[in-house]
Amino acid sequence: MPGLLDIVIIVLKAVFIFGFALTLLPLLIWFERKGSAFIQDRAGPNRAGIFGVRLAGFIHNISDVVKLLMKEMMIPPQVNRTYFMIAPILGFTFILTAFAVIPWADHYVIGGRDISMQVADMNCGILYILAITSLNVFGIVLAGWSSNNKFALMGGLRSTAQMISYEIPLGLAVVGIFMVFQSAQLNEIVRGQGQLLFGFLPRWGVFVQPLGAILFIVAAFAETNRNPFDLPEGESEIVAGYHVEYSGMRFALFYMGEYAAIVLSSAMIATLFFGGWQIPYAPTDTIIAHAALWLKVMLAGGALGGLAFAGLMFAWTKRIRGRFGDMREHEGPILGTLSLLAGVLFTFFFVKSLGLHALPDWGARTVALVAQISAFAVKVLFWCWVFIWVRWSLPRFRYDQLMRLGWKNMIPLAFVNIAVTAVVLVLLKR
Amino acid sequence: MDAILFYILAFLAVAGGLLMVSLKNPLSGAFSLILSLCSLAGLFAMLHAEFVFILQILVYAGAIMVLVIFTIMLLNLKTEELQEAPVGWMRAILTAVLCAAAAFGAIQIFGHVQPQAIQVAPDFGSMETVGRSMLSDFVYPFEVISLILLVAIVGVVLLAKKVI
């Protein structure tokens, strides 16, 4: 029977990873709007504000949430009510459930307790994610069918066909990773990526499985229904696809589910092919051994970042002085002061830490934990950005092109990848 | 704790199965079947057979049921189009008698067997065990099944395509 402390730890871990995924959602939506504006050379959203504070369009998220909460959740008369209500919940729940096996740091040992930094340390973690995301189709299918609308049904059908087609290359691309790292446990796979290849290249999945990485990333784009694979909601063809009849928070659940799926895919790409929480050239033992140095570097980085951002803000304030004549001119000073305070705080701790030469064991491990969580978060954010980048750079596929790519190109390539990996592994073993 | 979970999951599995045969709407039936399959997967997870649990969800709930629902949606049957199946009384009685006979026989044969608590091996249902047994002890049935599936796929393509 697990003790109370174990249960508390598991709950804390679950809260952490859900919090991580959910806080990324508004950030991603902001990323998407500002990123698309940047790519299309527009200004992007900058109107909504609280007393004039606009935070470069970030406040739009808050106004969106308020709008969606206030909005009436229409139930059109022709729909199948039960399924219409269940569908958005299904779509969002399964995605969040899949986060349970994502590891975000190495084992954390404190007080003689070995805590693995993932909610469920399953033996076949990747397969768990594949299984749970395959259930995610039901949300979309049900939404499309229960809406009793031709466009919605078309969107649901397209989405089902697309997702079951691209699940196959997705699963086959992972097989190569199984073979190389001899495990299906996500934490083991990440640990296997900590070594070096030929003495200088980190043994990341993308370097040992380049073809697998490409296939996986492409299939992940298709699984999240993102451009260039966003046929299920192709707005120029079938209005908005499966969620055309939804409004209010039920629509918001689909919208958030899309971004949660992006976070999940980014986390999987980072975990399987880009070293997960591994910092290149610095395995956990190295960080723990040189924890004092790492602490100093991290604090110095925080101090520099804070001061640099403050300087940037103050310079920007000076440049725009008198241009708007409203509250926008106070954003720079406020943000700059906050950032300056953070920078000063970091500098203070940095100066304090200069005298440190060795940290206690728990301290060293905490430094490693923080460093690894940051590395993981940076990788996930990078891949989230790639998702947005691609969406605003590429046109949509035609349906037959989509199917041809999936079945006739990607699946054979995935088989070739498995065969080549097997041959190389056997040759290397001799 | 374990017993409570077991009873919940077992109840859901049986209820899902019953609903599947009794509900009129084909889509509702399909979803009850999914409920049943997922509860069954939960029972496997309670035995610590992680791989079997995942396969149950991935293959049955995730792949096969998606295809079934896809088909139902493609046909897009209206409730009015679904006719009541004519109840053949003779057939019903015959089925009941046969089932009763089978149940009676099963009780006669297995009724005196005392249930024994069997210790499940710690690696029961893990990826390694399943993989090893599939490629060693059961390699012949495994290959035969894949051959049968291949034949089925080729047959379907042959039937569906007019020009090859």
Interface residues (C-beta under 8 A of the other chain):
Chain A: M1 Y83 M122 N123 C124 L127 Y128 L130 A131 I132 S134 L135 V137 F138 V141 G144 W145 L153 G156 L157 T160 A161 M163 I164 E167 A184
Chain B: M1 L27 I34 E50 F51 I54 L55 I57 L58 A61 G62 A63 V66 L67 I69 F70 M73 L74 N76 S126 M127
